[in-house]
Amino acid sequence: MEYSTDLLTHGVYVVTARQEGKTAGLAVAWATQVSSEELLICVGSKSATRPLIEQSASFGLSVLRADQLDMARTFGWHHSDEVNKFAGIAFHTRQSGAPLLNDCVAVFDCRVEKTVELEGGQKLFLARILDGEVFEPEAERLIYRAEDY
Ligand SMILES: Cc1cc2nc3c(=O)[nH]c(=O)nc-3n(C[C@H](O)[C@H](O)[C@H](O)COP(=O)(O)O)c2cc1C
């Protein structure tokens, strides 16, 4: 049987960035902690959010609740240069200036420390957590299932 990376378990997050008044965000399942102070995300070359992460050298990561599938679809199905994904969504900023969702399990404000370009065009962003907050420690988190998207 062929391998399937769909069998790996991922959470679903909203990764956001802001640079020179432009705000963008995408849904991300390729994200993990690599220490208690560092996170790693992987963003594809077609992402409209990616240039803002690169230019600002920072991003926000918001942890979605299990009942926030609609939010994952909004951020995961459209490009930020075509749709204002933040319409009607409350957010705040911290040190980096990246928008962080108010309504979610928890947020991380991150500064990019290293990047690695992959052969397929994706880019890894290794980032230090500058700040963050837990809003709903008991809430069930959204887990990625391919059939939801
Ligand atoms: C649940 C889910 C998880 C996703 N995970 C990633 C990911 O880890 N990295 C990535 O580059 N794109 C991922 N995507 C695709 C982007 O969210 C999608 O291409 C989005 O439209 C990009 O938005 P942007 O162009 O505004 O940055 C995911 C999409 C969904 C629905």
Ligand as a Chemical Component Dictionary entry (heavy atoms), coordinates in Angstrom:
data_LIG
# 
_chem_comp.id                   LIG 
_chem_comp.type                 NON-POLYMER 
_chem_comp.pdbx_formal_charge   0 
_chem_comp.three_letter_code    LIG 
# 
loop_
_chem_comp_atom.comp_id 
_chem_comp_atom.atom_id 
_chem_comp_atom.alt_atom_id 
_chem_comp_atom.type_symbol 
_chem_comp_atom.charge 
_chem_comp_atom.model_Cartn_x 
_chem_comp_atom.model_Cartn_y 
_chem_comp_atom.model_Cartn_z 
_chem_comp_atom.pdbx_ordinal 
LIG C1  C1  C 0 -7.624 22.939 6.703  1  
LIG C2  C2  C 0 -6.643 23.559 5.764  2  
LIG C3  C3  C 0 -5.290 23.492 6.043  3  
LIG C4  C4  C 0 -4.350 24.098 5.207  4  
LIG N1  N1  N 0 -3.026 24.021 5.528  5  
LIG C5  C5  C 0 -2.132 24.703 4.773  6  
LIG C6  C6  C 0 -0.760 24.752 5.159  7  
LIG O1  O1  O 0 -0.337 24.204 6.176  8  
LIG N2  N2  N 0 0.085  25.466 4.376  9  
LIG C7  C7  C 0 -0.336 26.122 3.244  10 
LIG O2  O2  O 0 0.473  26.778 2.574  11 
LIG N3  N3  N 0 -1.626 26.089 2.862  12 
LIG C8  C8  C 0 -2.529 25.419 3.600  13 
LIG N4  N4  N 0 -3.843 25.407 3.246  14 
LIG C9  C9  C 0 -4.261 26.141 2.052  15 
LIG C10 C10 C 0 -4.370 27.644 2.302  16 
LIG O3  O3  O 0 -5.052 27.933 3.510  17 
LIG C11 C11 C 0 -5.109 28.268 1.102  18 
LIG O4  O4  O 0 -4.344 28.077 -0.070 19 
LIG C12 C12 C 0 -5.455 29.727 1.303  20 
LIG O5  O5  O 0 -6.398 30.082 0.309  21 
LIG C13 C13 C 0 -4.260 30.650 1.168  22 
LIG O6  O6  O 0 -4.698 31.933 1.511  23 
LIG P1  P1  P 0 -3.847 33.230 1.172  24 
LIG O7  O7  O 0 -3.580 33.213 -0.310 25 
LIG O8  O8  O 0 -4.738 34.372 1.568  26 
LIG O9  O9  O 0 -2.583 33.171 1.959  27 
LIG C14 C14 C 0 -4.793 24.780 4.045  28 
LIG C15 C15 C 0 -6.159 24.847 3.746  29 
LIG C16 C16 C 0 -7.085 24.241 4.598  30 
LIG C17 C17 C 0 -8.539 24.317 4.277  31 
# 
loop_
_chem_comp_bond.comp_id 
_chem_comp_bond.atom_id_1 
_chem_comp_bond.atom_id_2 
_chem_comp_bond.value_order 
_chem_comp_bond.pdbx_ordinal 
LIG C1  C2  SING 1  
LIG C2  C3  SING 2  
LIG C2  C16 DOUB 3  
LIG C3  C4  DOUB 4  
LIG C4  N1  SING 5  
LIG C4  C14 SING 6  
LIG N1  C5  DOUB 7  
LIG C5  C6  SING 8  
LIG C5  C8  SING 9  
LIG C6  O1  DOUB 10 
LIG C6  N2  SING 11 
LIG N2  C7  SING 12 
LIG C7  O2  DOUB 13 
LIG C7  N3  SING 14 
LIG N3  C8  DOUB 15 
LIG C8  N4  SING 16 
LIG N4  C9  SING 17 
LIG N4  C14 SING 18 
LIG C9  C10 SING 19 
LIG C10 O3  SING 20 
LIG C10 C11 SING 21 
LIG C11 O4  SING 22 
LIG C11 C12 SING 23 
LIG C12 O5  SING 24 
LIG C12 C13 SING 25 
LIG C13 O6  SING 26 
LIG O6  P1  SING 27 
LIG P1  O7  DOUB 28 
LIG P1  O8  SING 29 
LIG P1  O9  SING 30 
LIG C14 C15 DOUB 31 
LIG C15 C16 SING 32 
LIG C16 C17 SING 33 
# 
